[in-house]
């Protein structure tokens, strides 16, 4: 039940399913995972998904989001499933 108070965020478990898309970060998205999140998922607020699925490549989800880096991106359907 929602008490209207702040609580502790529980990180959703994100697993690699094999349905992810491999992409190379372009100059447009350099240090801007929010822009890629907005394009792929319709909101800039899911930028953290890239960090969660690429923990070995994105120690810092902003400054490690560099041009030329190859990352996995889950489909919008998979992201929706993580959040439900």
HTML snippet that shows the backbone in 3Dmol.js (N, CA, C, O; Angstrom):
<script src="https://3Dmol.org/build/3Dmol-min.js"></script>
<div id="view" style="width:600px;height:400px;position:relative"></div>
<script>
const pdb = `
ATOM      1  N   UNK A   1       0.843  -1.179   0.000  1.00  0.00           N
ATOM      2  CA  UNK A   1       0.000   0.000   0.000  1.00  0.00           C
ATOM      3  C   UNK A   1       0.888   1.242   0.000  1.00  0.00           C
ATOM      4  O   UNK A   1       1.884   1.289   0.722  1.00  0.00           O
ATOM      5  N   UNK A   2       0.549   2.214  -0.777  1.00  0.00           N
ATOM      6  CA  UNK A   2       1.326   3.443  -0.886  1.00  0.00           C
ATOM      7  C   UNK A   2       0.971   4.368   0.261  1.00  0.00           C
ATOM      8  O   UNK A   2      -0.164   4.832   0.374  1.00  0.00           O
ATOM      9  N   UNK A   3       1.958   4.633   1.117  1.00  0.00           N
ATOM     10  CA  UNK A   3       1.728   5.504   2.266  1.00  0.00           C
ATOM     11  C   UNK A   3       1.932   6.969   1.919  1.00  0.00           C
ATOM     12  O   UNK A   3       1.668   7.845   2.742  1.00  0.00           O
ATOM     13  N   UNK A   4       2.402   7.242   0.699  1.00  0.00           N
ATOM     14  CA  UNK A   4       2.674   8.615   0.309  1.00  0.00           C
ATOM     15  C   UNK A   4       4.022   9.111   0.800  1.00  0.00           C
ATOM     16  O   UNK A   4       4.369  10.275   0.602  1.00  0.00           O
ATOM     17  N   UNK A   5       4.777   8.235   1.438  1.00  0.00           N
ATOM     18  CA  UNK A   5       6.101   8.598   1.947  1.00  0.00           C
ATOM     19  C   UNK A   5       7.170   8.025   1.032  1.00  0.00           C
ATOM     20  O   UNK A   5       6.951   7.054   0.307  1.00  0.00           O
ATOM     21  N   UNK A   6       8.314   8.649   1.091  1.00  0.00           N
ATOM     22  CA  UNK A   6       9.434   8.138   0.310  1.00  0.00           C
ATOM     23  C   UNK A   6       9.910   6.828   0.902  1.00  0.00           C
ATOM     24  O   UNK A   6       9.845   6.620   2.114  1.00  0.00           O
ATOM     25  N   UNK A   7      10.383   5.959   0.048  1.00  0.00           N
ATOM     26  CA  UNK A   7      10.903   4.683   0.504  1.00  0.00           C
ATOM     27  C   UNK A   7      12.238   4.401  -0.147  1.00  0.00           C
ATOM     28  O   UNK A   7      12.850   5.283  -0.750  1.00  0.00           O
ATOM     29  N   UNK A   8      12.674   3.192  -0.024  1.00  0.00           N
ATOM     30  CA  UNK A   8      13.927   2.778  -0.632  1.00  0.00           C
ATOM     31  C   UNK A   8      13.614   2.158  -1.982  1.00  0.00           C
ATOM     32  O   UNK A   8      12.759   1.281  -2.102  1.00  0.00           O
ATOM     33  N   UNK A   9      14.324   2.634  -2.994  1.00  0.00           N
ATOM     34  CA  UNK A   9      14.113   2.126  -4.342  1.00  0.00           C
ATOM     35  C   UNK A   9      14.756   0.760  -4.463  1.00  0.00           C
ATOM     36  O   UNK A   9      15.931   0.588  -4.137  1.00  0.00           O
ATOM     37  N   UNK A  10      14.002  -0.197  -4.924  1.00  0.00           N
ATOM     38  CA  UNK A  10      14.533  -1.523  -5.165  1.00  0.00           C
ATOM     39  C   UNK A  10      14.878  -1.637  -6.643  1.00  0.00           C
ATOM     40  O   UNK A  10      14.011  -1.526  -7.510  1.00  0.00           O
ATOM     41  N   UNK A  11      16.144  -1.858  -6.908  1.00  0.00           N
ATOM     42  CA  UNK A  11      16.627  -1.943  -8.279  1.00  0.00           C
ATOM     43  C   UNK A  11      16.031  -3.167  -8.961  1.00  0.00           C
ATOM     44  O   UNK A  11      16.142  -4.278  -8.442  1.00  0.00           O
ATOM     45  N   UNK A  12      15.403  -2.981 -10.115  1.00  0.00           N
ATOM     46  CA  UNK A  12      14.880  -4.152 -10.821  1.00  0.00           C
ATOM     47  C   UNK A  12      16.020  -5.029 -11.323  1.00  0.00           C
ATOM     48  O   UNK A  12      17.085  -4.535 -11.694  1.00  0.00           O
ATOM     49  N   UNK A  13      15.781  -6.321 -11.330  1.00  0.00           N
ATOM     50  CA  UNK A  13      16.793  -7.238 -11.845  1.00  0.00           C
ATOM     51  C   UNK A  13      16.748  -7.197 -13.369  1.00  0.00           C
ATOM     52  O   UNK A  13      15.709  -7.449 -13.979  1.00  0.00           O
ATOM     53  N   UNK A  14      17.867  -6.883 -13.960  1.00  0.00           N
ATOM     54  CA  UNK A  14      17.954  -6.819 -15.415  1.00  0.00           C
ATOM     55  C   UNK A  14      18.902  -7.922 -15.864  1.00  0.00           C
ATOM     56  O   UNK A  14      20.082  -7.934 -15.512  1.00  0.00           O
ATOM     57  N   UNK A  15      18.365  -8.836 -16.642  1.00  0.00           N
ATOM     58  CA  UNK A  15      19.162  -9.961 -17.117  1.00  0.00           C
ATOM     59  C   UNK A  15      19.294  -9.881 -18.637  1.00  0.00           C
ATOM     60  O   UNK A  15      18.414  -9.377 -19.335  1.00  0.00           O
ATOM     61  N   UNK A  16      20.397 -10.385 -19.113  1.00  0.00           N
ATOM     62  CA  UNK A  16      20.618 -10.417 -20.558  1.00  0.00           C
ATOM     63  C   UNK A  16      19.876 -11.629 -21.116  1.00  0.00           C
ATOM     64  O   UNK A  16      20.126 -12.764 -20.712  1.00  0.00           O
ATOM     65  N   UNK A  17      18.965 -11.373 -22.048  1.00  0.00           N
ATOM     66  CA  UNK A  17      18.112 -12.423 -22.605  1.00  0.00           C
ATOM     67  C   UNK A  17      18.560 -12.889 -23.981  1.00  0.00           C
ATOM     68  O   UNK A  17      18.122 -13.935 -24.460  1.00  0.00           O
ATOM     69  N   UNK A  18      19.426 -12.121 -24.611  1.00  0.00           N
ATOM     70  CA  UNK A  18      19.824 -12.432 -25.978  1.00  0.00           C
ATOM     71  C   UNK A  18      19.010 -11.664 -27.008  1.00  0.00           C
ATOM     72  O   UNK A  18      19.298 -11.719 -28.204  1.00  0.00           O
ATOM     73  N   UNK A  19      17.992 -10.947 -26.541  1.00  0.00           N
ATOM     74  CA  UNK A  19      17.155 -10.143 -27.437  1.00  0.00           C
ATOM     75  C   UNK A  19      17.598  -8.682 -27.492  1.00  0.00           C
ATOM     76  O   UNK A  19      16.965  -7.863 -28.158  1.00  0.00           O
ATOM     77  N   UNK A  20      18.671  -8.361 -26.801  1.00  0.00           N
ATOM     78  CA  UNK A  20      19.154  -6.983 -26.778  1.00  0.00           C
ATOM     79  C   UNK A  20      19.736  -6.607 -28.136  1.00  0.00           C
ATOM     80  O   UNK A  20      20.113  -7.459 -28.940  1.00  0.00           O
ATOM     81  N   UNK A  21      19.794  -5.319 -28.353  1.00  0.00           N
ATOM     82  CA  UNK A  21      20.394  -4.788 -29.575  1.00  0.00           C
ATOM     83  C   UNK A  21      21.758  -4.225 -29.201  1.00  0.00           C
ATOM     84  O   UNK A  21      21.888  -3.469 -28.238  1.00  0.00           O
ATOM     85  N   UNK A  22      22.771  -4.601 -29.971  1.00  0.00           N
ATOM     86  CA  UNK A  22      24.104  -4.042 -29.765  1.00  0.00           C
ATOM     87  C   UNK A  22      24.188  -2.757 -30.567  1.00  0.00           C
ATOM     88  O   UNK A  22      23.858  -2.728 -31.753  1.00  0.00           O
ATOM     89  N   UNK A  23      24.631  -1.699 -29.912  1.00  0.00           N
ATOM     90  CA  UNK A  23      24.784  -0.436 -30.640  1.00  0.00           C
ATOM     91  C   UNK A  23      26.083   0.234 -30.232  1.00  0.00           C
ATOM     92  O   UNK A  23      26.633  -0.026 -29.162  1.00  0.00           O
ATOM     93  N   UNK A  24      26.548   1.086 -31.095  1.00  0.00           N
ATOM     94  CA  UNK A  24      27.749   1.870 -30.823  1.00  0.00           C
ATOM     95  C   UNK A  24      27.296   3.298 -30.561  1.00  0.00           C
ATOM     96  O   UNK A  24      26.573   3.891 -31.363  1.00  0.00           O
ATOM     97  N   UNK A  25      27.725   3.836 -29.439  1.00  0.00           N
ATOM     98  CA  UNK A  25      27.314   5.190 -29.056  1.00  0.00           C
ATOM     99  C   UNK A  25      27.879   6.192 -30.060  1.00  0.00           C
ATOM    100  O   UNK A  25      29.081   6.219 -30.322  1.00  0.00           O
ATOM    101  N   UNK A  26      27.002   7.002 -30.608  1.00  0.00           N
ATOM    102  CA  UNK A  26      27.419   8.025 -31.570  1.00  0.00           C
ATOM    103  C   UNK A  26      27.756   9.327 -30.837  1.00  0.00           C
ATOM    104  O   UNK A  26      27.477   9.482 -29.648  1.00  0.00           O
ATOM    105  N   UNK A  27      28.349  10.232 -31.563  1.00  0.00           N
ATOM    106  CA  UNK A  27      28.736  11.526 -31.001  1.00  0.00           C
ATOM    107  C   UNK A  27      27.534  12.251 -30.392  1.00  0.00           C
ATOM    108  O   UNK A  27      27.665  12.925 -29.370  1.00  0.00           O
ATOM    109  N   UNK A  28      26.371  12.113 -31.016  1.00  0.00           N
ATOM    110  CA  UNK A  28      25.150  12.777 -30.549  1.00  0.00           C
ATOM    111  C   UNK A  28      24.804  12.389 -29.110  1.00  0.00           C
ATOM    112  O   UNK A  28      24.284  13.211 -28.354  1.00  0.00           O
ATOM    113  N   UNK A  29      25.090  11.141 -28.727  1.00  0.00           N
ATOM    114  CA  UNK A  29      24.721  10.649 -27.395  1.00  0.00           C
ATOM    115  C   UNK A  29      25.877  10.683 -26.392  1.00  0.00           C
ATOM    116  O   UNK A  29      25.713  10.250 -25.252  1.00  0.00           O
ATOM    117  N   UNK A  30      27.025  11.185 -26.798  1.00  0.00           N
ATOM    118  CA  UNK A  30      28.193  11.219 -25.916  1.00  0.00           C
ATOM    119  C   UNK A  30      27.843  11.919 -24.602  1.00  0.00           C
ATOM    120  O   UNK A  30      27.405  13.069 -24.597  1.00  0.00           O
ATOM    121  N   UNK A  31      28.041  11.210 -23.492  1.00  0.00           N
ATOM    122  CA  UNK A  31      27.755  11.699 -22.132  1.00  0.00           C
ATOM    123  C   UNK A  31      26.287  12.051 -21.927  1.00  0.00           C
ATOM    124  O   UNK A  31      25.957  12.798 -21.006  1.00  0.00           O
ATOM    125  N   UNK A  32      25.395  11.521 -22.774  1.00  0.00           N
ATOM    126  CA  UNK A  32      23.963  11.834 -22.680  1.00  0.00           C
ATOM    127  C   UNK A  32      23.102  10.573 -22.794  1.00  0.00           C
ATOM    128  O   UNK A  32      22.347  10.431 -23.756  1.00  0.00           O
ATOM    129  N   UNK A  33      23.203   9.664 -21.834  1.00  0.00           N
ATOM    130  CA  UNK A  33      22.349   8.478 -21.894  1.00  0.00           C
ATOM    131  C   UNK A  33      20.867   8.831 -21.821  1.00  0.00           C
ATOM    132  O   UNK A  33      20.017   8.054 -22.257  1.00  0.00           O
ATOM    133  N   UNK A  34      20.559   9.997 -21.271  1.00  0.00           N
ATOM    134  CA  UNK A  34      19.160  10.434 -21.204  1.00  0.00           C
ATOM    135  C   UNK A  34      18.578  10.653 -22.598  1.00  0.00           C
ATOM    136  O   UNK A  34      17.401  10.375 -22.826  1.00  0.00           O
ATOM    137  N   UNK A  35      19.389  11.148 -23.532  1.00  0.00           N
ATOM    138  CA  UNK A  35      18.906  11.362 -24.898  1.00  0.00           C
ATOM    139  C   UNK A  35      18.612  10.033 -25.595  1.00  0.00           C
ATOM    140  O   UNK A  35      17.609   9.898 -26.296  1.00  0.00           O
ATOM    141  N   UNK A  36      19.493   9.061 -25.394  1.00  0.00           N
ATOM    142  CA  UNK A  36      19.263   7.748 -26.001  1.00  0.00           C
ATOM    143  C   UNK A  36      18.050   7.076 -25.363  1.00  0.00           C
ATOM    144  O   UNK A  36      17.250   6.447 -26.055  1.00  0.00           O
ATOM    145  N   UNK A  37      17.917   7.209 -24.064  1.00  0.00           N
ATOM    146  CA  UNK A  37      16.747   6.673 -23.366  1.00  0.00           C
ATOM    147  C   UNK A  37      15.466   7.281 -23.916  1.00  0.00           C
ATOM    148  O   UNK A  37      14.480   6.578 -24.134  1.00  0.00           O
ATOM    149  N   UNK A  38      15.484   8.571 -24.135  1.00  0.00           N
ATOM    150  CA  UNK A  38      14.302   9.248 -24.665  1.00  0.00           C
ATOM    151  C   UNK A  38      13.950   8.729 -26.062  1.00  0.00           C
ATOM    152  O   UNK A  38      12.777   8.544 -26.387  1.00  0.00           O
ATOM    153  N   UNK A  39      14.974   8.500 -26.877  1.00  0.00           N
ATOM    154  CA  UNK A  39      14.720   8.014 -28.235  1.00  0.00           C
ATOM    155  C   UNK A  39      14.215   6.570 -28.237  1.00  0.00           C
ATOM    156  O   UNK A  39      13.289   6.236 -28.976  1.00  0.00           O
ATOM    157  N   UNK A  40      14.822   5.720 -27.415  1.00  0.00           N
ATOM    158  CA  UNK A  40      14.456   4.306 -27.422  1.00  0.00           C
ATOM    159  C   UNK A  40      13.194   3.992 -26.627  1.00  0.00           C
ATOM    160  O   UNK A  40      12.389   3.152 -27.028  1.00  0.00           O
ATOM    161  N   UNK A  41      13.027   4.682 -25.484  1.00  0.00           N
ATOM    162  CA  UNK A  41      11.964   4.305 -24.547  1.00  0.00           C
ATOM    163  C   UNK A  41      10.909   5.384 -24.337  1.00  0.00           C
ATOM    164  O   UNK A  41       9.949   5.181 -23.593  1.00  0.00           O
ATOM    165  N   UNK A  42      11.084   6.537 -24.996  1.00  0.00           N
ATOM    166  CA  UNK A  42      10.082   7.592 -24.895  1.00  0.00           C
ATOM    167  C   UNK A  42      10.164   8.428 -23.640  1.00  0.00           C
ATOM    168  O   UNK A  42       9.274   9.236 -23.374  1.00  0.00           O
ATOM    169  N   UNK A  43      11.227   8.246 -22.857  1.00  0.00           N
ATOM    170  CA  UNK A  43      11.433   9.037 -21.647  1.00  0.00           C
ATOM    171  C   UNK A  43      12.925   9.130 -21.347  1.00  0.00           C
ATOM    172  O   UNK A  43      13.648   8.153 -21.541  1.00  0.00           O
ATOM    173  N   UNK A  44      13.398  10.271 -20.882  1.00  0.00           N
ATOM    174  CA  UNK A  44      14.807  10.387 -20.516  1.00  0.00           C
ATOM    175  C   UNK A  44      15.114   9.750 -19.161  1.00  0.00           C
ATOM    176  O   UNK A  44      16.279   9.631 -18.780  1.00  0.00           O
ATOM    177  N   UNK A  45      14.090   9.346 -18.444  1.00  0.00           N
ATOM    178  CA  UNK A  45      14.264   8.868 -17.070  1.00  0.00           C
ATOM    179  C   UNK A  45      14.753   7.425 -16.956  1.00  0.00           C
ATOM    180  O   UNK A  45      15.009   6.952 -15.849  1.00  0.00           O
ATOM    181  N   UNK A  46      14.886   6.728 -18.066  1.00  0.00           N
ATOM    182  CA  UNK A  46      15.344   5.336 -18.012  1.00  0.00           C
ATOM    183  C   UNK A  46      16.804   5.185 -18.430  1.00  0.00           C
ATOM    184  O   UNK A  46      17.223   4.104 -18.846  1.00  0.00           O
ATOM    185  N   UNK A  47      17.571   6.253 -18.322  1.00  0.00           N
ATOM    186  CA  UNK A  47      18.991   6.229 -18.683  1.00  0.00           C
ATOM    187  C   UNK A  47      19.764   5.188 -17.875  1.00  0.00           C
ATOM    188  O   UNK A  47      20.752   4.639 -18.361  1.00  0.00           O
ATOM    189  N   UNK A  48      19.328   4.918 -16.663  1.00  0.00           N
ATOM    190  CA  UNK A  48      20.025   3.988 -15.772  1.00  0.00           C
ATOM    191  C   UNK A  48      20.005   2.553 -16.292  1.00  0.00           C
ATOM    192  O   UNK A  48      20.828   1.734 -15.882  1.00  0.00           O
ATOM    193  N   UNK A  49      19.066   2.243 -17.196  1.00  0.00           N
ATOM    194  CA  UNK A  49      18.976   0.894 -17.761  1.00  0.00           C
ATOM    195  C   UNK A  49      20.280   0.524 -18.471  1.00  0.00           C
ATOM    196  O   UNK A  49      20.718  -0.624 -18.401  1.00  0.00           O
ATOM    197  N   UNK A  50      20.897   1.484 -19.148  1.00  0.00           N
ATOM    198  CA  UNK A  50      22.145   1.209 -19.865  1.00  0.00           C
ATOM    199  C   UNK A  50      23.250   0.808 -18.893  1.00  0.00           C
ATOM    200  O   UNK A  50      24.039  -0.089 -19.188  1.00  0.00           O
ATOM    201  N   UNK A  51      23.312   1.456 -17.752  1.00  0.00           N
ATOM    202  CA  UNK A  51      24.298   1.127 -16.720  1.00  0.00           C
ATOM    203  C   UNK A  51      24.042  -0.274 -16.176  1.00  0.00           C
ATOM    204  O   UNK A  51      24.976  -1.047 -15.965  1.00  0.00           O
ATOM    205  N   UNK A  52      22.779  -0.593 -15.953  1.00  0.00           N
ATOM    206  CA  UNK A  52      22.432  -1.874 -15.352  1.00  0.00           C
ATOM    207  C   UNK A  52      22.745  -3.057 -16.270  1.00  0.00           C
ATOM    208  O   UNK A  52      23.134  -4.124 -15.794  1.00  0.00           O
ATOM    209  N   UNK A  53      22.580  -2.875 -17.568  1.00  0.00           N
ATOM    210  CA  UNK A  53      22.804  -3.988 -18.493  1.00  0.00           C
ATOM    211  C   UNK A  53      24.243  -4.026 -19.022  1.00  0.00           C
ATOM    212  O   UNK A  53      24.658  -5.013 -19.630  1.00  0.00           O
ATOM    213  N   UNK A  54      24.997  -2.953 -18.790  1.00  0.00           N
ATOM    214  CA  UNK A  54      26.397  -2.873 -19.225  1.00  0.00           C
ATOM    215  C   UNK A  54      27.310  -2.503 -18.057  1.00  0.00           C
ATOM    216  O   UNK A  54      28.087  -1.556 -18.175  1.00  0.00           O
ATOM    217  N   UNK A  55      27.238  -3.222 -16.933  1.00  0.00           N
ATOM    218  CA  UNK A  55      28.014  -2.802 -15.761  1.00  0.00           C
ATOM    219  C   UNK A  55      29.525  -2.872 -15.969  1.00  0.00           C
ATOM    220  O   UNK A  55      30.281  -2.151 -15.318  1.00  0.00           O
ATOM    221  N   UNK A  56      29.959  -3.744 -16.877  1.00  0.00           N
ATOM    222  CA  UNK A  56      31.388  -3.885 -17.143  1.00  0.00           C
ATOM    223  C   UNK A  56      31.943  -2.751 -18.000  1.00  0.00           C
ATOM    224  O   UNK A  56      33.154  -2.532 -18.031  1.00  0.00           O
ATOM    225  N   UNK A  57      31.064  -2.031 -18.694  1.00  0.00           N
ATOM    226  CA  UNK A  57      31.506  -0.960 -19.592  1.00  0.00           C
ATOM    227  C   UNK A  57      31.158   0.431 -19.082  1.00  0.00           C
ATOM    228  O   UNK A  57      31.801   1.411 -19.458  1.00  0.00           O
ATOM    229  N   UNK A  58      30.144   0.518 -18.229  1.00  0.00           N
ATOM    230  CA  UNK A  58      29.677   1.825 -17.761  1.00  0.00           C
ATOM    231  C   UNK A  58      29.786   1.915 -16.246  1.00  0.00           C
ATOM    232  O   UNK A  58      28.788   1.811 -15.532  1.00  0.00           O
ATOM    233  N   UNK A  59      30.996   2.107 -15.768  1.00  0.00           N
ATOM    234  CA  UNK A  59      31.182   2.309 -14.335  1.00  0.00           C
ATOM    235  C   UNK A  59      30.498   3.602 -13.911  1.00  0.00           C
ATOM    236  O   UNK A  59      29.802   3.640 -12.896  1.00  0.00           O
ATOM    237  N   UNK A  60      30.696   4.642 -14.678  1.00  0.00           N
ATOM    238  CA  UNK A  60      29.999   5.916 -14.486  1.00  0.00           C
ATOM    239  C   UNK A  60      29.040   6.060 -15.664  1.00  0.00           C
ATOM    240  O   UNK A  60      29.485   6.171 -16.806  1.00  0.00           O
ATOM    241  N   UNK A  61      27.729   6.061 -15.407  1.00  0.00           N
ATOM    242  CA  UNK A  61      26.773   6.038 -16.508  1.00  0.00           C
ATOM    243  C   UNK A  61      26.734   7.290 -17.374  1.00  0.00           C
ATOM    244  O   UNK A  61      26.126   7.275 -18.444  1.00  0.00           O
ATOM    245  N   UNK A  62      27.365   8.366 -16.937  1.00  0.00           N
ATOM    246  CA  UNK A  62      27.404   9.591 -17.743  1.00  0.00           C
ATOM    247  C   UNK A  62      28.752   9.707 -18.456  1.00  0.00           C
ATOM    248  O   UNK A  62      28.808   9.748 -19.685  1.00  0.00           O
ATOM    249  N   UNK A  63      29.829   9.759 -17.685  1.00  0.00           N
ATOM    250  CA  UNK A  63      31.141  10.032 -18.256  1.00  0.00           C
ATOM    251  C   UNK A  63      31.725   8.856 -19.026  1.00  0.00           C
ATOM    252  O   UNK A  63      32.587   9.054 -19.882  1.00  0.00           O
ATOM    253  N   UNK A  64      31.277   7.636 -18.742  1.00  0.00           N
ATOM    254  CA  UNK A  64      31.731   6.481 -19.522  1.00  0.00           C
ATOM    255  C   UNK A  64      30.885   6.261 -20.773  1.00  0.00           C
ATOM    256  O   UNK A  64      31.188   5.375 -21.572  1.00  0.00           O
ATOM    257  N   UNK A  65      29.836   7.051 -20.951  1.00  0.00           N
ATOM    258  CA  UNK A  65      28.954   6.945 -22.119  1.00  0.00           C
ATOM    259  C   UNK A  65      29.617   7.716 -23.257  1.00  0.00           C
ATOM    260  O   UNK A  65      29.213   8.828 -23.594  1.00  0.00           O
ATOM    261  N   UNK A  66      30.646   7.097 -23.843  1.00  0.00           N
ATOM    262  CA  UNK A  66      31.496   7.810 -24.795  1.00  0.00           C
ATOM    263  C   UNK A  66      31.265   7.337 -26.231  1.00  0.00           C
ATOM    264  O   UNK A  66      30.831   6.213 -26.484  1.00  0.00           O
ATOM    265  N   UNK A  67      31.566   8.222 -27.135  1.00  0.00           N
ATOM    266  CA  UNK A  67      31.454   7.935 -28.567  1.00  0.00           C
ATOM    267  C   UNK A  67      32.320   6.733 -28.928  1.00  0.00           C
ATOM    268  O   UNK A  67      33.484   6.655 -28.536  1.00  0.00           O
ATOM    269  N   UNK A  68      31.740   5.797 -29.680  1.00  0.00           N
ATOM    270  CA  UNK A  68      32.472   4.624 -30.135  1.00  0.00           C
ATOM    271  C   UNK A  68      32.334   3.404 -29.237  1.00  0.00           C
ATOM    272  O   UNK A  68      32.736   2.308 -29.628  1.00  0.00           O
ATOM    273  N   UNK A  69      31.770   3.570 -28.036  1.00  0.00           N
ATOM    274  CA  UNK A  69      31.607   2.448 -27.115  1.00  0.00           C
ATOM    275  C   UNK A  69      30.445   1.562 -27.569  1.00  0.00           C
ATOM    276  O   UNK A  69      29.362   2.059 -27.878  1.00  0.00           O
ATOM    277  N   UNK A  70      30.674   0.266 -27.607  1.00  0.00           N
ATOM    278  CA  UNK A  70      29.628  -0.688 -27.984  1.00  0.00           C
ATOM    279  C   UNK A  70      28.897  -1.141 -26.722  1.00  0.00           C
ATOM    280  O   UNK A  70      29.518  -1.643 -25.785  1.00  0.00           O
ATOM    281  N   UNK A  71      27.580  -0.963 -26.703  1.00  0.00           N
ATOM    282  CA  UNK A  71      26.771  -1.341 -25.541  1.00  0.00           C
ATOM    283  C   UNK A  71      25.569  -2.176 -25.984  1.00  0.00           C
ATOM    284  O   UNK A  71      25.197  -2.196 -27.157  1.00  0.00           O
ATOM    285  N   UNK A  72      24.980  -2.860 -25.013  1.00  0.00           N
ATOM    286  CA  UNK A  72      23.725  -3.564 -25.238  1.00  0.00           C
ATOM    287  C   UNK A  72      22.583  -2.648 -24.836  1.00  0.00           C
ATOM    288  O   UNK A  72      22.680  -1.917 -23.850  1.00  0.00           O
ATOM    289  N   UNK A  73      21.495  -2.688 -25.605  1.00  0.00           N
ATOM    290  CA  UNK A  73      20.300  -1.920 -25.257  1.00  0.00           C
ATOM    291  C   UNK A  73      19.106  -2.858 -25.289  1.00  0.00           C
ATOM    292  O   UNK A  73      18.833  -3.474 -26.319  1.00  0.00           O
ATOM    293  N   UNK A  74      18.389  -2.975 -24.174  1.00  0.00           N
ATOM    294  CA  UNK A  74      17.202  -3.825 -24.170  1.00  0.00           C
ATOM    295  C   UNK A  74      16.070  -3.186 -24.960  1.00  0.00           C
ATOM    296  O   UNK A  74      16.005  -1.966 -25.106  1.00  0.00           O
ATOM    297  N   UNK A  75      15.190  -4.022 -25.461  1.00  0.00           N
ATOM    298  CA  UNK A  75      14.045  -3.514 -26.217  1.00  0.00           C
ATOM    299  C   UNK A  75      13.072  -2.813 -25.272  1.00  0.00           C
ATOM    300  O   UNK A  75      13.087  -3.071 -24.069  1.00  0.00           O
ATOM    301  N   UNK A  76      12.233  -1.935 -25.800  1.00  0.00           N
ATOM    302  CA  UNK A  76      11.216  -1.288 -24.963  1.00  0.00           C
ATOM    303  C   UNK A  76      10.324  -2.299 -24.245  1.00  0.00           C
ATOM    304  O   UNK A  76       9.904  -2.059 -23.112  1.00  0.00           O
ATOM    305  N   UNK A  77      10.034  -3.422 -24.894  1.00  0.00           N
ATOM    306  CA  UNK A  77       9.211  -4.460 -24.269  1.00  0.00           C
ATOM    307  C   UNK A  77       9.913  -5.052 -23.053  1.00  0.00           C
ATOM    308  O   UNK A  77       9.285  -5.273 -22.017  1.00  0.00           O
ATOM    309  N   UNK A  78      11.215  -5.311 -23.177  1.00  0.00           N
ATOM    310  CA  UNK A  78      11.975  -5.854 -22.052  1.00  0.00           C
ATOM    311  C   UNK A  78      12.042  -4.859 -20.901  1.00  0.00           C
ATOM    312  O   UNK A  78      11.897  -5.240 -19.739  1.00  0.00           O
ATOM    313  N   UNK A  79      12.258  -3.594 -21.215  1.00  0.00           N
ATOM    314  CA  UNK A  79      12.325  -2.571 -20.167  1.00  0.00           C
ATOM    315  C   UNK A  79      10.988  -2.479 -19.446  1.00  0.00           C
ATOM    316  O   UNK A  79      10.944  -2.364 -18.221  1.00  0.00           O
ATOM    317  N   UNK A  80       9.922  -2.529 -20.190  1.00  0.00           N
ATOM    318  CA  UNK A  80       8.587  -2.490 -19.595  1.00  0.00           C
ATOM    319  C   UNK A  80       8.384  -3.680 -18.655  1.00  0.00           C
ATOM    320  O   UNK A  80       7.789  -3.536 -17.587  1.00  0.00           O
ATOM    321  N   UNK A  81       8.876  -4.845 -19.052  1.00  0.00           N
ATOM    322  CA  UNK A  81       8.757  -6.038 -18.208  1.00  0.00           C
ATOM    323  C   UNK A  81       9.568  -5.889 -16.927  1.00  0.00           C
ATOM    324  O   UNK A  81       9.136  -6.347 -15.869  1.00  0.00           O
ATOM    325  N   UNK A  82      10.743  -5.252 -17.004  1.00  0.00           N
ATOM    326  CA  UNK A  82      11.562  -5.038 -15.810  1.00  0.00           C
ATOM    327  C   UNK A  82      10.831  -4.180 -14.788  1.00  0.00           C
ATOM    328  O   UNK A  82      10.950  -4.389 -13.581  1.00  0.00           O
ATOM    329  N   UNK A  83      10.084  -3.226 -15.283  1.00  0.00           N
ATOM    330  CA  UNK A  83       9.447  -2.244 -14.408  1.00  0.00           C
ATOM    331  C   UNK A  83       8.103  -2.702 -13.855  1.00  0.00           C
ATOM    332  O   UNK A  83       7.536  -2.052 -12.976  1.00  0.00           O
ATOM    333  N   UNK A  84       7.599  -3.809 -14.363  1.00  0.00           N
ATOM    334  CA  UNK A  84       6.282  -4.255 -13.878  1.00  0.00           C
ATOM    335  C   UNK A  84       6.400  -5.249 -12.747  1.00  0.00           C
ATOM    336  O   UNK A  84       5.386  -5.719 -12.230  1.00  0.00           O
TER     337      UNK A  84
END
`;
const viewer = $3Dmol.createViewer("view");
viewer.addModel(pdb, "pdb");
viewer.setStyle({}, {cartoon: {color: "spectrum"}});
viewer.zoomTo();
viewer.render();
</script>
